[in-house]
Amino acid sequence: QQQVKQSPQSLIVQKGGISIINCAYENTAFDYFPWYQQFPGKGPALLIAIRPDVSEKKEGRFTISFNKSAKQFSLHIMDSQPGDSATYFCAASHGGSQGNLIFGKGTKLSVKP
Amino acid sequence: DTAVSQTPKYLVTQMGNDKSIKCEQNLGHDTMYWYKQDSKKFLKIMFSYNNKELIINETVPNRFSPKSPDKAHLNLHINSLELGDSAVYFCASSPTPAGTEAFFGQGTRLTVV
C-alpha cells in the first residue's frame, strides 16, 4: 500500500519556467510534509516542509501548497535553473513514537538551459 | 564536520558474505534511521532507533541486524548477503521519532556479486 503518491515521475522544464510536482496522501494522521532534494551520488537533503495548519509556505524560489481537504500538497519551483536538476521526493509522517518519514517515489527534474 | 557520516561509501562483496555499515551523527539527535534506496530510487524505511532503543522494524529479513551502541551511532550488519540486497543504504537522524528535520548521510552503495 503506497501511502504517499507522487507525480509526475519525470519532468522537463525550460530555464526560467515553473516546475510543479504533486503529492497525495491517504493517512489523515500525517501532520508533517517535507520535500527532499537529491543529487546523484548524494543523500536526500531537506528543502522545505509544511504542517497542515497552513496552506502555503515559501522559501526563496521554493513554495509548498497544501490542501488538507483534498489530502494533496505540491512543490512549486519558480524561475527554475539548471542547478535545480535533481530528484525530488515528497514525504509525510505523523507524530508519536511510531512515526517515521514515508516517501513518495520521486520525480526526476531536468531543467534545460 | 559532516553531520551524518557513513562508512564505507562503496561496498562490493560476494554473495554469502557478512558485512557492516557504520553510521555516526554529531547533531545531538535522539532518533536514527536506516533507509534502503532501490534501483528505482524508492526510499523505504528499514529501522528506527530512539535513544538506542529500536522503535521501528519494518518487514526486513532477519539477516539485517541494526546495533546502536549509543545515540550517536547506528550500525547495520548484514549476514549471508544476497544479490537482491544490492542497493544504496542511507543512514539518517532526526531530533524527533516522527522524522522531522531529518538529516541524511551520503549513502553506502552496496553491490553484491
Boltz contact constraints between the chains, C-beta under 6 A:
constraints:
  - contact:
      token1: [A, 32]
      token2: [B, 100]
      max_distance: 6.0
  - contact:
      token1: [A, 43]
      token2: [B, 90]
      max_distance: 6.0
  - contact:
      token1: [A, 43]
      token2: [B, 104]
      max_distance: 6.0
  - contact:
      token1: [A, 43]
      token2: [B, 105]
      max_distance: 6.0
  - contact:
      token1: [A, 43]
      token2: [B, 106]
      max_distance: 6.0
  - contact:
      token1: [A, 43]
      token2: [B, 107]
      max_distance: 6.0
  - contact:
      token1: [A, 44]
      token2: [B, 104]
      max_distance: 6.0
  - contact:
      token1: [A, 87]
      token2: [B, 41]
      max_distance: 6.0
  - contact:
      token1: [A, 93]
      token2: [B, 98]
      max_distance: 6.0
  - contact:
      token1: [A, 93]
      token2: [B, 99]
      max_distance: 6.0
  - contact:
      token1: [A, 95]
      token2: [B, 98]
      max_distance: 6.0
  - contact:
      token1: [A, 97]
      token2: [B, 55]
      max_distance: 6.0
  - contact:
      token1: [A, 97]
      token2: [B, 97]
      max_distance: 6.0
  - contact:
      token1: [A, 99]
      token2: [B, 97]
      max_distance: 6.0
  - contact:
      token1: [A, 99]
      token2: [B, 98]
      max_distance: 6.0
  - contact:
      token1: [A, 100]
      token2: [B, 45]
      max_distance: 6.0
  - contact:
      token1: [A, 100]
      token2: [B, 48]
      max_distance: 6.0
  - contact:
      token1: [A, 100]
      token2: [B, 56]
      max_distance: 6.0
  - contact:
      token1: [A, 100]
      token2: [B, 99]
      max_distance: 6.0
  - contact:
      token1: [A, 101]
      token2: [B, 99]
      max_distance: 6.0
  - contact:
      token1: [A, 101]
      token2: [B, 102]
      max_distance: 6.0
  - contact:
      token1: [A, 103]
      token2: [B, 43]
      max_distance: 6.0
  - contact:
      token1: [A, 105]
      token2: [B, 42]
      max_distance: 6.0
  - contact:
      token1: [A, 106]
      token2: [B, 41]
      max_distance: 6.0
